[in-house]
Amino acid sequence: MLQLQSTIEEQLILRAIKEECCWESLPKRLQASLNTKDEWHRSNVAIVGLLDA
């Protein structure tokens, strides 16, 4: 079975999305990789939309 490797940031993002974390509760390391609160919100909306489809 093929396993995809992911970075720590990707794993943190997926975990935060699953837990529906708000920007303020994200780890500083993750906030630094996302740039802005708006970017976090947009990525959440987009990914949740894909998961619901």
TORZAKOL-895096 format. One record per residue: residue number from 1; residue in three letters; x, y, z of N, C-alpha, C in turn. Coordinates in Angstrom, 1 decimal. Layout:
N
@n=NUM; res=ALA; n.x=X; n.y=Y; n.z=Z; ca.x=X; ca.y=Y; ca.z=Z; c.x=X; c.y=Y; c.z=Z
...
***
This chain:
53
@n=1; res=MET; n.x=0.8; n.y=-1.2; n.z=0.0; ca.x=0.0; ca.y=0.0; ca.z=0.0; c.x=0.9; c.y=1.3; c.z=0.0
@n=2; res=LEU; n.x=0.5; n.y=2.2; n.z=-0.8; ca.x=1.3; ca.y=3.4; ca.z=-0.9; c.x=1.0; c.y=4.4; c.z=0.2
@n=3; res=GLN; n.x=2.0; n.y=4.9; n.z=0.9; ca.x=1.8; ca.y=5.8; ca.z=2.0; c.x=2.4; c.y=7.1; c.z=1.6
@n=4; res=LEU; n.x=1.6; n.y=8.2; n.z=1.7; ca.x=2.1; ca.y=9.5; ca.z=1.4; c.x=2.8; c.y=10.1; c.z=2.6
@n=5; res=GLN; n.x=3.9; n.y=10.7; n.z=2.4; ca.x=4.6; ca.y=11.4; ca.z=3.5; c.x=4.1; c.y=12.9; c.z=3.5
@n=6; res=SER; n.x=3.9; n.y=13.4; n.z=4.7; ca.x=3.5; ca.y=14.8; ca.z=4.8; c.x=4.4; c.y=15.5; c.z=5.8
@n=7; res=THR; n.x=4.4; n.y=16.8; n.z=5.6; ca.x=5.2; ca.y=17.6; ca.z=6.6; c.x=4.4; c.y=17.7; c.z=7.9
@n=8; res=ILE; n.x=5.2; n.y=18.2; n.z=8.9; ca.x=4.6; ca.y=18.4; ca.z=10.2; c.x=3.5; c.y=19.5; c.z=10.1
@n=9; res=GLU; n.x=3.7; n.y=20.5; n.z=9.2; ca.x=2.7; ca.y=21.6; ca.z=9.1; c.x=1.4; c.y=21.0; c.z=8.5
@n=10; res=GLU; n.x=1.6; n.y=20.2; n.z=7.5; ca.x=0.4; ca.y=19.6; ca.z=6.9; c.x=-0.4; c.y=18.7; c.z=7.9
@n=11; res=GLN; n.x=0.3; n.y=18.0; n.z=8.7; ca.x=-0.4; ca.y=17.2; ca.z=9.7; c.x=-1.1; c.y=18.1; c.z=10.7
@n=12; res=LEU; n.x=-0.4; n.y=19.2; n.z=11.1; ca.x=-1.0; ca.y=20.1; ca.z=12.0; c.x=-2.3; c.y=20.8; c.z=11.5
@n=13; res=ILE; n.x=-2.2; n.y=21.1; n.z=10.2; ca.x=-3.4; ca.y=21.7; ca.z=9.5; c.x=-4.5; c.y=20.8; c.z=9.5
@n=14; res=LEU; n.x=-4.3; n.y=19.5; n.z=9.1; ca.x=-5.4; ca.y=18.5; ca.z=9.0; c.x=-6.0; c.y=18.3; c.z=10.4
@n=15; res=ARG; n.x=-5.2; n.y=18.2; n.z=11.4; ca.x=-5.7; ca.y=18.0; ca.z=12.8; c.x=-6.5; c.y=19.2; c.z=13.2
@n=16; res=ALA; n.x=-6.0; n.y=20.4; n.z=12.9; ca.x=-6.7; ca.y=21.6; ca.z=13.3; c.x=-8.1; c.y=21.7; c.z=12.6
@n=17; res=ILE; n.x=-8.1; n.y=21.4; n.z=11.4; ca.x=-9.4; ca.y=21.4; ca.z=10.6; c.x=-10.3; c.y=20.4; c.z=11.2
@n=18; res=LYS; n.x=-9.9; n.y=19.2; n.z=11.5; ca.x=-10.8; ca.y=18.2; ca.z=12.1; c.x=-11.3; c.y=18.6; c.z=13.4
@n=19; res=GLU; n.x=-10.5; n.y=19.3; n.z=14.2; ca.x=-10.9; ca.y=19.8; ca.z=15.5; c.x=-11.6; c.y=21.1; c.z=15.5
@n=20; res=GLU; n.x=-11.7; n.y=21.7; n.z=14.2; ca.x=-12.3; ca.y=23.0; ca.z=14.0; c.x=-11.7; c.y=24.1; c.z=14.9
@n=21; res=CYS; n.x=-10.4; n.y=24.1; n.z=15.0; ca.x=-9.7; ca.y=25.1; ca.z=15.8; c.x=-9.9; c.y=26.5; c.z=15.2
@n=22; res=CYS; n.x=-10.0; n.y=27.5; n.z=16.1; ca.x=-10.0; ca.y=28.9; ca.z=15.7; c.x=-8.6; c.y=29.3; c.z=15.6
@n=23; res=TRP; n.x=-8.3; n.y=30.4; n.z=14.9; ca.x=-7.0; ca.y=31.0; ca.z=14.6; c.x=-6.2; c.y=31.1; c.z=15.9
@n=24; res=GLU; n.x=-6.8; n.y=31.7; n.z=16.9; ca.x=-6.1; ca.y=32.0; ca.z=18.2; c.x=-5.6; c.y=30.7; c.z=18.9
@n=25; res=SER; n.x=-6.2; n.y=29.6; n.z=18.6; ca.x=-5.8; ca.y=28.4; ca.z=19.3; c.x=-4.8; c.y=27.5; c.z=18.5
@n=26; res=LEU; n.x=-4.5; n.y=28.0; n.z=17.3; ca.x=-3.5; ca.y=27.3; ca.z=16.4; c.x=-2.1; c.y=27.5; c.z=17.0
@n=27; res=PRO; n.x=-1.3; n.y=26.5; n.z=16.9; ca.x=0.1; ca.y=26.6; ca.z=17.3; c.x=0.8; c.y=27.7; c.z=16.5
@n=28; res=LYS; n.x=1.7; n.y=28.5; n.z=17.2; ca.x=2.4; ca.y=29.6; ca.z=16.5; c.x=3.1; c.y=29.1; c.z=15.2
@n=29; res=ARG; n.x=3.6; n.y=27.9; n.z=15.3; ca.x=4.3; ca.y=27.4; ca.z=14.1; c.x=3.4; c.y=27.3; c.z=12.9
@n=30; res=LEU; n.x=2.2; n.y=26.9; n.z=13.1; ca.x=1.2; ca.y=26.8; ca.z=12.1; c.x=0.7; c.y=28.1; c.z=11.6
@n=31; res=GLN; n.x=0.5; n.y=29.1; n.z=12.6; ca.x=0.1; ca.y=30.4; ca.z=12.2; c.x=1.2; c.y=31.1; c.z=11.3
@n=32; res=ALA; n.x=2.4; n.y=30.8; n.z=11.6; ca.x=3.5; ca.y=31.4; ca.z=10.8; c.x=3.5; c.y=30.8; c.z=9.3
@n=33; res=SER; n.x=3.1; n.y=29.6; n.z=9.2; ca.x=3.1; ca.y=29.0; ca.z=7.8; c.x=1.9; c.y=29.4; c.z=7.0
@n=34; res=LEU; n.x=0.8; n.y=29.9; n.z=7.7; ca.x=-0.4; ca.y=30.3; ca.z=7.0; c.x=-0.5; c.y=31.8; c.z=6.6
@n=35; res=ASN; n.x=0.3; n.y=32.6; n.z=7.2; ca.x=0.4; ca.y=34.1; ca.z=7.0; c.x=-0.7; c.y=34.9; c.z=7.6
@n=36; res=THR; n.x=-2.0; n.y=34.6; n.z=7.4; ca.x=-3.1; ca.y=35.4; ca.z=7.9; c.x=-4.3; c.y=34.6; c.z=8.4
@n=37; res=LYS; n.x=-5.0; n.y=35.2; n.z=9.3; ca.x=-6.3; ca.y=34.7; ca.z=9.8; c.x=-7.3; c.y=34.4; c.z=8.7
@n=38; res=ASP; n.x=-7.3; n.y=35.3; n.z=7.7; ca.x=-8.2; ca.y=35.2; ca.z=6.6; c.x=-7.9; c.y=33.9; c.z=5.7
@n=39; res=GLU; n.x=-6.6; n.y=33.7; n.z=5.6; ca.x=-6.1; ca.y=32.5; ca.z=4.8; c.x=-6.6; c.y=31.2; c.z=5.5
@n=40; res=TRP; n.x=-6.5; n.y=31.2; n.z=6.8; ca.x=-6.9; ca.y=30.1; ca.z=7.6; c.x=-8.4; c.y=29.8; c.z=7.4
@n=41; res=HIS; n.x=-9.2; n.y=30.9; n.z=7.5; ca.x=-10.6; ca.y=30.8; ca.z=7.3; c.x=-11.0; c.y=30.3; c.z=5.9
@n=42; res=ARG; n.x=-10.3; n.y=30.8; n.z=4.9; ca.x=-10.6; ca.y=30.4; ca.z=3.5; c.x=-10.3; c.y=28.9; c.z=3.3
@n=43; res=SER; n.x=-9.1; n.y=28.5; n.z=3.8; ca.x=-8.7; ca.y=27.1; ca.z=3.7; c.x=-9.7; c.y=26.2; c.z=4.4
@n=44; res=ASN; n.x=-10.2; n.y=26.6; n.z=5.6; ca.x=-11.1; ca.y=25.8; ca.z=6.3; c.x=-12.4; c.y=25.6; c.z=5.5
@n=45; res=VAL; n.x=-12.9; n.y=26.7; n.z=5.0; ca.x=-14.2; ca.y=26.7; ca.z=4.2; c.x=-14.0; c.y=25.8; c.z=3.0
@n=46; res=ALA; n.x=-12.9; n.y=25.9; n.z=2.3; ca.x=-12.7; ca.y=25.2; ca.z=1.1; c.x=-12.6; c.y=23.7; c.z=1.4
@n=47; res=ILE; n.x=-11.9; n.y=23.3; n.z=2.4; ca.x=-11.6; ca.y=21.9; ca.z=2.7; c.x=-12.9; c.y=21.3; c.z=3.3
@n=48; res=VAL; n.x=-13.6; n.y=22.0; n.z=4.1; ca.x=-14.9; ca.y=21.5; ca.z=4.6; c.x=-15.9; c.y=21.3; c.z=3.5
@n=49; res=GLY; n.x=-15.9; n.y=22.2; n.z=2.5; ca.x=-16.7; ca.y=22.1; ca.z=1.4; c.x=-16.4; c.y=20.8; c.z=0.5
@n=50; res=LEU; n.x=-15.1; n.y=20.5; n.z=0.4; ca.x=-14.7; ca.y=19.3; ca.z=-0.3; c.x=-15.1; c.y=18.1; c.z=0.4
@n=51; res=LEU; n.x=-15.0; n.y=18.1; n.z=1.7; ca.x=-15.3; ca.y=16.9; ca.z=2.5; c.x=-16.8; c.y=16.6; c.z=2.5
@n=52; res=ASP; n.x=-17.6; n.y=17.7; n.z=2.5; ca.x=-19.1; ca.y=17.5; ca.z=2.4; c.x=-19.6; c.y=17.1; c.z=1.1
@n=53; res=ALA; n.x=-18.8; n.y=17.3; n.z=0.0; ca.x=-19.3; ca.y=16.9; ca.z=-1.3; c.x=-19.3; c.y=15.5; c.z=-1.6
***
